[in-house]
Amino acid sequence: MSILKVARMGHPILRTVADAIPDEMLRSPEIQQLIDDMVDTMVEYDGVGLAAPQVHQSWRLFVMEVPSDSPRYGETGAVQPLTIVVNPEYSPIGDDHVESMEGCLSIPDVMGLVPRHERIKVRFQGRDGKLVEGELSGFPAIVFQHEYDHLDGVLYIDRMESLETLSFRREYERFGRLDGE
Ligand code: NI
């Protein structure tokens, strides 16, 4: 088990479009170890998702897990089992959007309000290379979109419609959203 160092905002790798992982490389011990280490790192820092560029590896790979004891679980009631996502694609289902107060391990201690698609169709490879297709909604769909953005060098603050809601976590817990909702 290894806990990996997390790149913070300002590191150029977080602004780099990551490369797809070819099948033969996905099977390599290096990538399989990276996946295990990313899971350990996500759990260590109480994250619900972690993308490879956040641990200085510019690959189209992320891990996600929404346990039932996550503070955000209660909002949508949707649990996401541990999922390894390789070379993902997604598309929105319908026009519904949700507003999501998001944080990011690469932007420690702050949160901001981001619009996301409520339901998405997803397609990716698992760690064994097998194709996975499905639909996500609620908080797991938000996490998927947030982590996917990391693969394109996009951070959640880029998606905020206003910086008014940008808050330190402690102040958010104390005062709530500053736009009054
Ligand atoms: Ni993030």
Backbone and ligand atoms as CSV (ligand in chain L), in Angstrom:
chain,resi,resn,atom,element,x,y,z
A,1,MET,N,N,0.843,-1.202,0.000
A,1,MET,CA,C,0.000,0.000,0.000
A,1,MET,C,C,0.872,1.244,0.000
A,2,SER,N,N,0.524,2.134,-0.902
A,2,SER,CA,C,1.255,3.408,-0.952
A,2,SER,C,C,0.275,4.564,-1.035
A,3,ILE,N,N,0.528,5.569,-0.241
A,3,ILE,CA,C,-0.239,6.799,-0.344
A,3,ILE,C,C,0.553,7.734,-1.254
A,4,LEU,N,N,-0.093,8.173,-2.333
A,4,LEU,CA,C,0.602,8.983,-3.337
A,4,LEU,C,C,0.475,10.472,-3.004
A,5,LYS,N,N,1.456,11.227,-3.473
A,5,LYS,CA,C,1.423,12.673,-3.276
A,5,LYS,C,C,0.410,13.286,-4.255
A,6,VAL,N,N,-0.434,14.154,-3.760
A,6,VAL,CA,C,-1.487,14.752,-4.583
A,6,VAL,C,C,-1.031,16.112,-5.112
A,7,ALA,N,N,-1.108,16.287,-6.438
A,7,ALA,CA,C,-0.755,17.564,-7.062
A,7,ALA,C,C,-1.792,18.619,-6.696
A,8,ARG,N,N,-1.325,19.817,-6.407
A,8,ARG,CA,C,-2.246,20.885,-6.039
A,8,ARG,C,C,-2.347,21.911,-7.169
A,9,MET,N,N,-3.463,22.629,-7.154
A,9,MET,CA,C,-3.732,23.640,-8.173
A,9,MET,C,C,-2.514,24.525,-8.389
A,10,GLY,N,N,-2.138,24.687,-9.642
A,10,GLY,CA,C,-0.931,25.424,-9.977
A,10,GLY,C,C,0.114,24.504,-10.577
A,11,HIS,N,N,-0.005,23.188,-10.272
A,11,HIS,CA,C,0.888,22.220,-10.912
A,11,HIS,C,C,0.407,21.995,-12.349
A,12,PRO,N,N,1.326,22.122,-13.323
A,12,PRO,CA,C,0.887,22.039,-14.731
A,12,PRO,C,C,0.208,20.721,-15.105
A,13,ILE,N,N,0.490,19.629,-14.390
A,13,ILE,CA,C,-0.123,18.356,-14.792
A,13,ILE,C,C,-1.645,18.408,-14.647
A,14,LEU,N,N,-2.134,19.273,-13.761
A,14,LEU,CA,C,-3.588,19.402,-13.581
A,14,LEU,C,C,-4.240,20.166,-14.731
A,15,ARG,N,N,-3.418,20.757,-15.597
A,15,ARG,CA,C,-3.928,21.506,-16.745
A,15,ARG,C,C,-3.558,20.836,-18.058
A,16,THR,N,N,-3.145,19.578,-17.976
A,16,THR,CA,C,-2.709,18.821,-19.152
A,16,THR,C,C,-3.785,17.806,-19.535
A,17,VAL,N,N,-4.074,17.679,-20.832
A,17,VAL,CA,C,-5.009,16.652,-21.292
A,17,VAL,C,C,-4.294,15.304,-21.211
A,18,ALA,N,N,-4.889,14.367,-20.473
A,18,ALA,CA,C,-4.247,13.074,-20.221
A,18,ALA,C,C,-4.373,12.147,-21.426
A,19,ASP,N,N,-3.500,11.163,-21.491
A,19,ASP,CA,C,-3.464,10.194,-22.598
A,19,ASP,C,C,-4.327,8.972,-22.292
A,20,ALA,N,N,-4.958,8.431,-23.333
A,20,ALA,CA,C,-5.671,7.157,-23.210
A,20,ALA,C,C,-4.674,6.054,-22.855
A,21,ILE,N,N,-5.154,5.041,-22.135
A,21,ILE,CA,C,-4.293,3.912,-21.763
A,21,ILE,C,C,-4.536,2.773,-22.742
A,22,PRO,N,N,-3.523,2.420,-23.530
A,22,PRO,CA,C,-3.690,1.283,-24.452
A,22,PRO,C,C,-3.883,-0.012,-23.645
A,23,ASP,N,N,-4.589,-0.979,-24.241
A,23,ASP,CA,C,-4.920,-2.225,-23.533
A,23,ASP,C,C,-3.690,-2.929,-22.963
A,24,GLU,N,N,-2.616,-2.991,-23.758
A,24,GLU,CA,C,-1.437,-3.734,-23.280
A,24,GLU,C,C,-0.804,-3.023,-22.084
A,25,MET,N,N,-0.894,-1.703,-22.070
A,25,MET,CA,C,-0.344,-0.982,-20.927
A,25,MET,C,C,-1.226,-1.133,-19.684
A,26,LEU,N,N,-2.547,-1.193,-19.926
A,26,LEU,CA,C,-3.475,-1.358,-18.803
A,26,LEU,C,C,-3.169,-2.636,-18.023
A,27,ARG,N,N,-2.731,-3.663,-18.737
A,27,ARG,CA,C,-2.419,-4.945,-18.075
A,27,ARG,C,C,-1.074,-4.924,-17.353
A,28,SER,N,N,-0.277,-3.874,-17.557
A,28,SER,CA,C,1.081,-3.874,-16.988
A,28,SER,C,C,1.029,-3.753,-15.465
A,29,PRO,N,N,2.033,-4.323,-14.784
A,29,PRO,CA,C,2.089,-4.208,-13.324
A,29,PRO,C,C,2.133,-2.747,-12.859
A,30,GLU,N,N,2.755,-1.880,-13.662
A,30,GLU,CA,C,2.874,-0.476,-13.255
A,30,GLU,C,C,1.494,0.181,-13.150
A,31,ILE,N,N,0.660,-0.038,-14.155
A,31,ILE,CA,C,-0.672,0.590,-14.135
A,31,ILE,C,C,-1.560,-0.080,-13.082
A,32,GLN,N,N,-1.461,-1.394,-12.948
A,32,GLN,CA,C,-2.272,-2.082,-11.937
A,32,GLN,C,C,-1.880,-1.617,-10.527
A,33,GLN,N,N,-0.576,-1.389,-10.324
A,33,GLN,CA,C,-0.116,-0.871,-9.027
A,33,GLN,C,C,-0.605,0.567,-8.817
A,34,LEU,N,N,-0.545,1.350,-9.895
A,34,LEU,CA,C,-1.032,2.733,-9.806
A,34,LEU,C,C,-2.499,2.748,-9.371
A,35,ILE,N,N,-3.307,1.855,-9.946
A,35,ILE,CA,C,-4.731,1.788,-9.585
A,35,ILE,C,C,-4.880,1.478,-8.093
A,36,ASP,N,N,-4.149,0.479,-7.613
A,36,ASP,CA,C,-4.228,0.138,-6.180
A,36,ASP,C,C,-3.816,1.318,-5.304
A,37,ASP,N,N,-2.748,2.004,-5.713
A,37,ASP,CA,C,-2.262,3.141,-4.924
A,37,ASP,C,C,-3.249,4.305,-4.960
A,38,MET,N,N,-3.914,4.493,-6.104
A,38,MET,CA,C,-4.916,5.571,-6.193
A,38,MET,C,C,-6.096,5.285,-5.259
A,39,VAL,N,N,-6.499,4.023,-5.185
A,39,VAL,CA,C,-7.596,3.662,-4.275
A,39,VAL,C,C,-7.166,3.945,-2.829
A,40,ASP,N,N,-5.955,3.511,-2.471
A,40,ASP,CA,C,-5.456,3.758,-1.109
A,40,ASP,C,C,-5.400,5.251,-0.806
A,41,THR,N,N,-4.966,6.031,-1.797
A,41,THR,CA,C,-4.812,7.480,-1.601
A,41,THR,C,C,-6.174,8.147,-1.438
A,42,MET,N,N,-7.133,7.737,-2.266
A,42,MET,CA,C,-8.492,8.289,-2.159
A,42,MET,C,C,-9.079,8.012,-0.770
A,43,VAL,N,N,-8.918,6.784,-0.309
A,43,VAL,CA,C,-9.468,6.412,0.998
A,43,VAL,C,C,-8.760,7.182,2.111
A,44,GLU,N,N,-7.426,7.276,2.011
A,44,GLU,CA,C,-6.643,7.968,3.038
A,44,GLU,C,C,-7.112,9.406,3.232
A,45,TYR,N,N,-7.451,10.081,2.119
A,45,TYR,CA,C,-7.830,11.492,2.210
A,45,TYR,C,C,-9.341,11.704,2.201
A,46,ASP,N,N,-10.101,10.625,2.446
A,46,ASP,CA,C,-11.562,10.729,2.524
A,46,ASP,C,C,-12.176,11.320,1.260
A,47,GLY,N,N,-11.570,11.025,0.107
A,47,GLY,CA,C,-12.149,11.503,-1.143
A,47,GLY,C,C,-13.204,10.531,-1.639
A,48,VAL,N,N,-14.063,10.999,-2.544
A,48,VAL,CA,C,-15.013,10.098,-3.216
A,48,VAL,C,C,-14.563,9.821,-4.643
A,49,GLY,N,N,-13.480,10.473,-5.052
A,49,GLY,CA,C,-12.932,10.230,-6.381
A,49,GLY,C,C,-11.510,10.746,-6.437
A,50,LEU,N,N,-10.727,10.161,-7.328
A,50,LEU,CA,C,-9.347,10.627,-7.520
A,50,LEU,C,C,-8.950,10.270,-8.954
A,51,ALA,N,N,-8.404,11.267,-9.656
A,51,ALA,CA,C,-8.011,11.058,-11.047
A,51,ALA,C,C,-6.484,10.960,-11.152
A,52,ALA,N,N,-6.005,10.175,-12.129
A,52,ALA,CA,C,-4.565,9.925,-12.246
A,52,ALA,C,C,-3.729,11.216,-12.342
A,53,PRO,N,N,-4.189,12.247,-13.084
A,53,PRO,CA,C,-3.362,13.466,-13.129
A,53,PRO,C,C,-3.160,14.094,-11.747
A,54,GLN,N,N,-4.071,13.841,-10.822
A,54,GLN,CA,C,-3.922,14.382,-9.463
A,54,GLN,C,C,-2.771,13.724,-8.713
A,55,VAL,N,N,-2.347,12.549,-9.172
A,55,VAL,CA,C,-1.182,11.902,-8.561
A,55,VAL,C,C,-0.018,11.869,-9.563
A,56,HIS,N,N,0.016,12.923,-10.410
A,56,HIS,CA,C,1.147,13.171,-11.303
A,56,HIS,C,C,1.299,12.118,-12.402
A,57,GLN,N,N,0.185,11.478,-12.778
A,57,GLN,CA,C,0.237,10.473,-13.851
A,57,GLN,C,C,-0.800,10.886,-14.893
A,58,SER,N,N,-0.315,11.272,-16.067
A,58,SER,CA,C,-1.218,11.853,-17.057
A,58,SER,C,C,-1.892,10.778,-17.916
A,59,TRP,N,N,-2.710,9.970,-17.251
A,59,TRP,CA,C,-3.470,8.905,-17.922
A,59,TRP,C,C,-4.966,9.138,-17.759
A,60,ARG,N,N,-5.743,8.615,-18.717
A,60,ARG,CA,C,-7.201,8.741,-18.626
A,60,ARG,C,C,-7.740,7.628,-17.735
A,61,LEU,N,N,-7.634,7.876,-16.448
A,61,LEU,CA,C,-7.959,6.893,-15.421
A,61,LEU,C,C,-8.411,7.632,-14.168
A,62,PHE,N,N,-9.532,7.182,-13.578
A,62,PHE,CA,C,-9.872,7.670,-12.241
A,62,PHE,C,C,-10.534,6.569,-11.440
A,63,VAL,N,N,-10.577,6.773,-10.139
A,63,VAL,CA,C,-11.260,5.838,-9.241
A,63,VAL,C,C,-12.340,6.625,-8.512
A,64,MET,N,N,-13.432,5.963,-8.184
A,64,MET,CA,C,-14.502,6.640,-7.439
A,64,MET,C,C,-15.206,5.661,-6.516
A,65,GLU,N,N,-15.701,6.192,-5.405
A,65,GLU,CA,C,-16.454,5.383,-4.455
A,65,GLU,C,C,-17.255,6.336,-3.569
A,66,VAL,N,N,-18.560,6.118,-3.516
A,66,VAL,CA,C,-19.414,6.900,-2.604
A,66,VAL,C,C,-19.983,5.932,-1.581
A,67,PRO,N,N,-19.363,5.879,-0.399
A,67,PRO,CA,C,-19.864,4.968,0.625
A,67,PRO,C,C,-21.112,5.545,1.285
A,68,SER,N,N,-21.869,4.684,1.956
A,68,SER,CA,C,-23.119,5.148,2.568
A,68,SER,C,C,-22.863,6.081,3.746
A,69,ASP,N,N,-21.624,6.157,4.251
A,69,ASP,CA,C,-21.345,7.106,5.327
A,69,ASP,C,C,-20.755,8.419,4.792
A,70,SER,N,N,-20.751,8.597,3.454
A,70,SER,CA,C,-20.308,9.867,2.900
A,70,SER,C,C,-21.308,10.959,3.267
A,71,PRO,N,N,-20.812,12.156,3.619
A,71,PRO,CA,C,-21.744,13.236,3.968
A,71,PRO,C,C,-22.697,13.568,2.823
A,72,ARG,N,N,-22.263,13.323,1.588
A,72,ARG,CA,C,-23.089,13.675,0.435
A,72,ARG,C,C,-24.092,12.589,0.073
A,73,TYR,N,N,-23.937,11.410,0.639
A,73,TYR,CA,C,-24.808,10.292,0.290
A,73,TYR,C,C,-26.271,10.626,0.542
A,74,GLY,N,N,-26.507,11.312,1.667
A,74,GLY,CA,C,-27.873,11.613,2.068
A,74,GLY,C,C,-28.644,12.463,1.079
A,75,GLU,N,N,-27.921,13.243,0.265
A,75,GLU,CA,C,-28.605,14.148,-0.655
A,75,GLU,C,C,-29.350,13.397,-1.739
A,76,THR,N,N,-28.780,12.327,-2.200
A,76,THR,CA,C,-29.396,11.639,-3.337
A,76,THR,C,C,-29.681,10.174,-3.026
A,77,GLY,N,N,-29.157,9.684,-1.918
A,77,GLY,CA,C,-29.382,8.291,-1.573
A,77,GLY,C,C,-28.683,7.311,-2.499
A,78,ALA,N,N,-27.741,7.816,-3.288
A,78,ALA,CA,C,-27.090,6.930,-4.250
A,78,ALA,C,C,-25.692,6.551,-3.761
A,79,VAL,N,N,-25.493,5.286,-3.556
A,79,VAL,CA,C,-24.175,4.769,-3.201
A,79,VAL,C,C,-23.472,4.354,-4.488
A,80,GLN,N,N,-22.166,4.585,-4.535
A,80,GLN,CA,C,-21.394,4.106,-5.680
A,80,GLN,C,C,-20.328,3.159,-5.157
A,81,PRO,N,N,-20.397,1.882,-5.521
A,81,PRO,CA,C,-19.336,0.986,-5.081
A,81,PRO,C,C,-18.000,1.396,-5.708
A,82,LEU,N,N,-16.910,0.934,-5.146
A,82,LEU,CA,C,-15.593,1.262,-5.702
A,82,LEU,C,C,-15.569,0.907,-7.190
A,83,THR,N,N,-15.238,1.902,-8.004
A,83,THR,CA,C,-15.251,1.709,-9.458
A,83,THR,C,C,-13.947,2.252,-10.045
A,84,ILE,N,N,-13.312,1.433,-10.860
A,84,ILE,CA,C,-12.097,1.844,-11.569
A,84,ILE,C,C,-12.520,2.221,-12.978
A,85,VAL,N,N,-12.208,3.448,-13.370
A,85,VAL,CA,C,-12.705,3.983,-14.642
A,85,VAL,C,C,-11.519,4.296,-15.551
A,86,VAL,N,N,-11.430,3.571,-16.668
A,86,VAL,CA,C,-10.321,3.723,-17.613
A,86,VAL,C,C,-10.884,4.172,-18.959
A,87,ASN,N,N,-10.235,5.155,-19.561
A,87,ASN,CA,C,-10.608,5.659,-20.897
A,87,ASN,C,C,-12.111,5.951,-21.009
A,88,PRO,N,N,-12.632,6.797,-20.107
A,88,PRO,CA,C,-14.087,6.997,-20.072
A,88,PRO,C,C,-14.620,7.938,-21.148
A,89,GLU,N,N,-15.911,7.758,-21.410
A,89,GLU,CA,C,-16.693,8.719,-22.203
A,89,GLU,C,C,-18.013,8.878,-21.467
A,90,TYR,N,N,-18.643,10.038,-21.626
A,90,TYR,CA,C,-20.005,10.165,-21.093
A,90,TYR,C,C,-20.796,11.148,-21.919
A,91,SER,N,N,-22.114,11.035,-21.840
A,91,SER,CA,C,-22.987,12.005,-22.488
A,91,SER,C,C,-24.196,12.226,-21.598
A,92,PRO,N,N,-24.731,13.470,-21.609
A,92,PRO,CA,C,-25.886,13.747,-20.743
A,92,PRO,C,C,-27.139,13.030,-21.227
A,93,ILE,N,N,-28.000,12.662,-20.280
A,93,ILE,CA,C,-29.331,12.153,-20.598
A,93,ILE,C,C,-30.303,13.265,-20.210
A,94,GLY,N,N,-30.988,13.838,-21.190
A,94,GLY,CA,C,-31.905,14.932,-20.908
A,94,GLY,C,C,-31.177,16.230,-20.624
A,95,ASP,N,N,-31.939,17.242,-20.234
A,95,ASP,CA,C,-31.387,18.586,-20.036
A,95,ASP,C,C,-31.301,18.990,-18.577
A,96,ASP,N,N,-31.648,18.072,-17.668
A,96,ASP,CA,C,-31.694,18.466,-16.263
A,96,ASP,C,C,-30.291,18.685,-15.698
A,97,HIS,N,N,-30.185,19.760,-14.929
A,97,HIS,CA,C,-28.924,20.058,-14.258
A,97,HIS,C,C,-29.145,20.084,-12.756
A,98,VAL,N,N,-28.084,19.823,-12.033
A,98,VAL,CA,C,-28.108,19.974,-10.584
A,98,VAL,C,C,-26.967,20.911,-10.210
A,99,GLU,N,N,-27.118,21.573,-9.084
A,99,GLU,CA,C,-26.043,22.403,-8.565
A,99,GLU,C,C,-25.367,21.618,-7.458
A,100,SER,N,N,-24.067,21.602,-7.519
A,100,SER,CA,C,-23.308,20.727,-6.639
A,100,SER,C,C,-22.229,21.534,-5.931
A,101,MET,N,N,-22.212,21.477,-4.620
A,101,MET,CA,C,-21.150,22.144,-3.847
A,101,MET,C,C,-19.971,21.173,-3.809
A,102,GLU,N,N,-18.919,21.497,-4.541
A,102,GLU,CA,C,-17.826,20.547,-4.735
A,102,GLU,C,C,-16.541,20.998,-4.072
A,103,GLY,N,N,-15.756,19.998,-3.726
A,103,GLY,CA,C,-14.400,20.224,-3.276
A,103,GLY,C,C,-13.483,19.356,-4.118
A,104,CYS,N,N,-12.177,19.482,-3.901
A,104,CYS,CA,C,-11.222,18.722,-4.707
A,104,CYS,C,C,-9.943,18.573,-3.901
A,105,LEU,N,N,-9.375,17.373,-3.895
A,105,LEU,CA,C,-8.135,17.149,-3.132
A,105,LEU,C,C,-6.992,18.011,-3.658
A,106,SER,N,N,-7.101,18.491,-4.904
A,106,SER,CA,C,-6.056,19.331,-5.484
A,106,SER,C,C,-6.258,20.814,-5.172
A,107,ILE,N,N,-7.413,21.139,-4.566
A,107,ILE,CA,C,-7.697,22.520,-4.143
A,107,ILE,C,C,-8.158,22.415,-2.691
A,108,PRO,N,N,-7.210,22.163,-1.788
A,108,PRO,CA,C,-7.595,21.775,-0.428
A,108,PRO,C,C,-8.404,22.848,0.289
A,109,ASP,N,N,-9.369,22.378,1.060
A,109,ASP,CA,C,-10.077,23.201,2.052
A,109,ASP,C,C,-11.067,24.196,1.477
A,110,VAL,N,N,-11.249,24.249,0.145
A,110,VAL,CA,C,-12.269,25.160,-0.372
A,110,VAL,C,C,-13.325,24.384,-1.141
A,111,MET,N,N,-14.480,25.014,-1.291
A,111,MET,CA,C,-15.620,24.407,-1.980
A,111,MET,C,C,-16.294,25.478,-2.827
A,112,GLY,N,N,-16.980,25.034,-3.865
A,112,GLY,CA,C,-17.704,25.985,-4.697
A,112,GLY,C,C,-18.845,25.307,-5.423
A,113,LEU,N,N,-19.814,26.124,-5.846
A,113,LEU,CA,C,-21.027,25.600,-6.464
A,113,LEU,C,C,-20.843,25.445,-7.975
A,114,VAL,N,N,-21.153,24.245,-8.474
A,114,VAL,CA,C,-20.897,23.899,-9.872
A,114,VAL,C,C,-22.165,23.299,-10.484
A,115,PRO,N,N,-22.560,23.733,-11.676
A,115,PRO,CA,C,-23.681,23.065,-12.345
A,115,PRO,C,C,-23.204,21.777,-13.019
A,116,ARG,N,N,-23.964,20.709,-12.866
A,116,ARG,CA,C,-23.620,19.419,-13.504
A,116,ARG,C,C,-24.868,18.801,-14.116
A,117,HIS,N,N,-24.664,17.927,-15.089
A,117,HIS,CA,C,-25.789,17.159,-15.629
A,117,HIS,C,C,-26.303,16.209,-14.551
A,118,GLU,N,N,-27.626,16.111,-14.449
A,118,GLU,CA,C,-28.173,15.245,-13.405
A,118,GLU,C,C,-28.038,13.771,-13.744
A,119,ARG,N,N,-28.232,13.456,-15.026
A,119,ARG,CA,C,-28.126,12.040,-15.437
A,119,ARG,C,C,-27.184,11.936,-16.627
A,120,ILE,N,N,-26.347,10.925,-16.598
A,120,ILE,CA,C,-25.404,10.730,-17.707
A,120,ILE,C,C,-25.339,9.254,-18.096
A,121,LYS,N,N,-25.035,9.065,-19.379
A,121,LYS,CA,C,-24.742,7.732,-19.887
A,121,LYS,C,C,-23.223,7.608,-19.887
A,122,VAL,N,N,-22.692,6.511,-19.341
A,122,VAL,CA,C,-21.234,6.374,-19.237
A,122,VAL,C,C,-20.763,5.111,-19.948
A,123,ARG,N,N,-19.510,5.174,-20.393
A,123,ARG,CA,C,-18.894,4.056,-21.097
A,123,ARG,C,C,-17.407,4.127,-20.777
A,124,PHE,N,N,-16.857,3.062,-20.249
A,124,PHE,CA,C,-15.437,3.055,-19.903
A,124,PHE,C,C,-14.942,1.617,-19.830
A,125,GLN,N,N,-13.649,1.458,-19.615
A,125,GLN,CA,C,-13.081,0.133,-19.381
A,125,GLN,C,C,-12.808,-0.039,-17.897
A,126,GLY,N,N,-12.987,-1.244,-17.401
A,126,GLY,CA,C,-12.578,-1.567,-16.047
A,126,GLY,C,C,-11.083,-1.843,-16.017
A,127,ARG,N,N,-10.562,-2.199,-14.847
A,127,ARG,CA,C,-9.112,-2.417,-14.736
A,127,ARG,C,C,-8.663,-3.655,-15.506
A,128,ASP,N,N,-9.626,-4.538,-15.818
A,128,ASP,CA,C,-9.320,-5.723,-16.626
A,128,ASP,C,C,-9.483,-5.452,-18.120
A,129,GLY,N,N,-9.826,-4.210,-18.475
A,129,GLY,CA,C,-9.959,-3.849,-19.881
A,129,GLY,C,C,-11.358,-4.062,-20.441
A,130,LYS,N,N,-12.210,-4.724,-19.674
A,130,LYS,CA,C,-13.565,-5.007,-20.167
A,130,LYS,C,C,-14.403,-3.736,-20.236
A,131,LEU,N,N,-15.210,-3.645,-21.276
A,131,LEU,CA,C,-16.056,-2.478,-21.479
A,131,LEU,C,C,-17.218,-2.481,-20.492
A,132,VAL,N,N,-17.460,-1.330,-19.873
A,132,VAL,CA,C,-18.579,-1.161,-18.948
A,132,VAL,C,C,-19.453,-0.042,-19.496
A,133,GLU,N,N,-20.760,-0.274,-19.578
A,133,GLU,CA,C,-21.684,0.766,-20.012
A,133,GLU,C,C,-22.802,0.869,-19.001
A,134,GLY,N,N,-23.275,2.073,-18.751
A,134,GLY,CA,C,-24.361,2.216,-17.799
A,134,GLY,C,C,-24.832,3.649,-17.700
A,135,GLU,N,N,-25.680,3.896,-16.707
A,135,GLU,CA,C,-26.201,5.231,-16.453
A,135,GLU,C,C,-25.921,5.594,-15.011
A,136,LEU,N,N,-25.655,6.871,-14.791
A,136,LEU,CA,C,-25.464,7.359,-13.429
A,136,LEU,C,C,-26.364,8.568,-13.218
A,137,SER,N,N,-26.823,8.739,-11.987
A,137,SER,CA,C,-27.572,9.941,-11.643
A,137,SER,C,C,-27.217,10.341,-10.220
A,138,GLY,N,N,-27.621,11.553,-9.861
A,138,GLY,CA,C,-27.365,12.036,-8.506
A,138,GLY,C,C,-25.883,12.220,-8.241
A,139,PHE,N,N,-25.488,12.018,-6.995
A,139,PHE,CA,C,-24.119,12.323,-6.602
A,139,PHE,C,C,-23.065,11.512,-7.370
A,140,PRO,N,N,-23.270,10.207,-7.602
A,140,PRO,CA,C,-22.275,9.485,-8.406
A,140,PRO,C,C,-22.073,10.093,-9.799
A,141,ALA,N,N,-23.133,10.625,-10.416
A,141,ALA,CA,C,-22.990,11.281,-11.725
A,141,ALA,C,C,-22.146,12.547,-11.596
A,142,ILE,N,N,-22.324,13.262,-10.489
A,142,ILE,CA,C,-21.526,14.475,-10.240
A,142,ILE,C,C,-20.048,14.116,-10.087
A,143,VAL,N,N,-19.786,13.074,-9.300
A,143,VAL,CA,C,-18.394,12.660,-9.083
A,143,VAL,C,C,-17.754,12.253,-10.415
A,144,PHE,N,N,-18.501,11.503,-11.226
A,144,PHE,CA,C,-17.970,11.054,-12.515
A,144,PHE,C,C,-17.590,12.260,-13.378
A,145,GLN,N,N,-18.474,13.251,-13.437
A,145,GLN,CA,C,-18.188,14.435,-14.266
A,145,GLN,C,C,-16.997,15.213,-13.722
A,146,HIS,N,N,-16.893,15.338,-12.394
A,146,HIS,CA,C,-15.770,16.051,-11.769
A,146,HIS,C,C,-14.448,15.349,-12.102
A,147,GLU,N,N,-14.425,14.026,-11.926
A,147,GLU,CA,C,-13.178,13.284,-12.175
A,147,GLU,C,C,-12.833,13.275,-13.659
A,148,TYR,N,N,-13.857,13.141,-14.499
A,148,TYR,CA,C,-13.621,13.167,-15.952
A,148,TYR,C,C,-12.943,14.483,-16.349
A,149,ASP,N,N,-13.415,15.591,-15.783
A,149,ASP,CA,C,-12.822,16.893,-16.103
A,149,ASP,C,C,-11.315,16.910,-15.835
A,150,HIS,N,N,-10.877,16.238,-14.773
A,150,HIS,CA,C,-9.441,16.206,-14.473
A,150,HIS,C,C,-8.646,15.616,-15.646
A,151,LEU,N,N,-9.253,14.697,-16.395
A,151,LEU,CA,C,-8.545,14.064,-17.514
A,151,LEU,C,C,-8.359,15.030,-18.675
A,152,ASP,N,N,-9.176,16.088,-18.686
A,152,ASP,CA,C,-9.060,17.106,-19.729
A,152,ASP,C,C,-8.388,18.380,-19.221
A,153,GLY,N,N,-7.803,18.312,-18.032
A,153,GLY,CA,C,-7.128,19.484,-17.484
A,153,GLY,C,C,-8.072,20.557,-16.975
A,154,VAL,N,N,-9.296,20.149,-16.629
A,154,VAL,CA,C,-10.324,21.097,-16.174
A,154,VAL,C,C,-10.550,20.906,-14.671
A,155,LEU,N,N,-10.619,22.017,-13.938
A,155,LEU,CA,C,-10.911,21.982,-12.503
A,155,LEU,C,C,-12.317,22.525,-12.264
A,156,TYR,N,N,-12.912,22.135,-11.125
A,156,TYR,CA,C,-14.311,22.530,-10.914
A,156,TYR,C,C,-14.499,24.039,-10.884
A,157,ILE,N,N,-13.466,24.747,-10.439
A,157,ILE,CA,C,-13.626,26.211,-10.387
A,157,ILE,C,C,-13.833,26.791,-11.784
A,158,ASP,N,N,-13.329,26.102,-12.824
A,158,ASP,CA,C,-13.548,26.569,-14.205
A,158,ASP,C,C,-15.030,26.513,-14.574
A,159,ARG,N,N,-15.761,25.637,-13.918
A,159,ARG,CA,C,-17.171,25.409,-14.262
A,159,ARG,C,C,-18.114,26.232,-13.403
A,160,MET,N,N,-17.586,26.940,-12.414
A,160,MET,CA,C,-18.456,27.749,-11.560
A,160,MET,C,C,-19.011,28.923,-12.359
A,161,GLU,N,N,-20.311,29.200,-12.174
A,161,GLU,CA,C,-20.920,30.310,-12.901
A,161,GLU,C,C,-20.656,31.628,-12.196
A,162,SER,N,N,-20.342,31.542,-10.914
A,162,SER,CA,C,-20.014,32.734,-10.127
A,162,SER,C,C,-19.060,32.295,-9.027
A,163,LEU,N,N,-18.140,33.173,-8.685
A,163,LEU,CA,C,-17.207,32.839,-7.603
A,163,LEU,C,C,-17.783,33.177,-6.228
A,164,GLU,N,N,-19.018,33.684,-6.227
A,164,GLU,CA,C,-19.651,34.125,-4.978
A,164,GLU,C,C,-19.730,33.007,-3.943
A,165,THR,N,N,-19.921,31.765,-4.419
A,165,THR,CA,C,-20.107,30.662,-3.474
A,165,THR,C,C,-18.787,30.024,-3.045
A,166,LEU,N,N,-17.669,30.462,-3.628
A,166,LEU,CA,C,-16.375,29.867,-3.258
A,166,LEU,C,C,-16.120,30.117,-1.771
A,167,SER,N,N,-15.940,29.042,-1.030
A,167,SER,CA,C,-15.869,29.152,0.428
A,167,SER,C,C,-14.826,28.206,0.979
A,168,PHE,N,N,-14.223,28.586,2.083
A,168,PHE,CA,C,-13.465,27.601,2.825
A,168,PHE,C,C,-14.444,26.612,3.439
A,169,ARG,N,N,-13.999,25.354,3.539
A,169,ARG,CA,C,-14.888,24.293,4.011
A,169,ARG,C,C,-15.463,24.616,5.399
A,170,ARG,N,N,-14.614,25.097,6.266
A,170,ARG,CA,C,-15.085,25.367,7.635
A,170,ARG,C,C,-16.151,26.451,7.659
A,171,GLU,N,N,-15.927,27.492,6.863
A,171,GLU,CA,C,-16.919,28.565,6.815
A,171,GLU,C,C,-18.209,28.076,6.152
A,172,TYR,N,N,-18.078,27.213,5.136
A,172,TYR,CA,C,-19.283,26.659,4.502
A,172,TYR,C,C,-20.085,25.845,5.512
A,173,GLU,N,N,-19.382,25.048,6.305
A,173,GLU,CA,C,-20.085,24.263,7.318
A,173,GLU,C,C,-20.742,25.181,8.353
A,174,ARG,N,N,-20.129,26.317,8.594
A,174,ARG,CA,C,-20.664,27.237,9.604
A,174,ARG,C,C,-21.799,28.104,9.060
A,175,PHE,N,N,-21.630,28.635,7.833
A,175,PHE,CA,C,-22.576,29.644,7.330
A,175,PHE,C,C,-23.440,29.147,6.175
A,176,GLY,N,N,-23.079,28.013,5.546
A,176,GLY,CA,C,-23.856,27.535,4.405
A,176,GLY,C,C,-23.529,28.303,3.134
A,177,ARG,N,N,-24.344,28.110,2.120
A,177,ARG,CA,C,-24.125,28.743,0.829
A,177,ARG,C,C,-24.426,30.233,0.894
A,178,LEU,N,N,-23.520,31.034,0.317
A,178,LEU,CA,C,-23.660,32.480,0.437
A,178,LEU,C,C,-24.651,33.069,-0.563
A,179,ASP,N,N,-25.174,32.226,-1.477
A,179,ASP,CA,C,-26.183,32.758,-2.396
A,179,ASP,C,C,-27.586,32.532,-1.835
A,180,GLY,N,N,-27.641,32.131,-0.578
A,180,GLY,CA,C,-28.928,32.126,0.127
A,180,GLY,C,C,-29.770,30.880,-0.038
A,181,GLU,N,N,-29.253,29.843,-0.722
A,181,GLU,CA,C,-30.073,28.641,-0.926
A,181,GLU,C,C,-29.716,27.560,0.078
L,1,NI,NI,NI,-10.925,16.956,-8.067
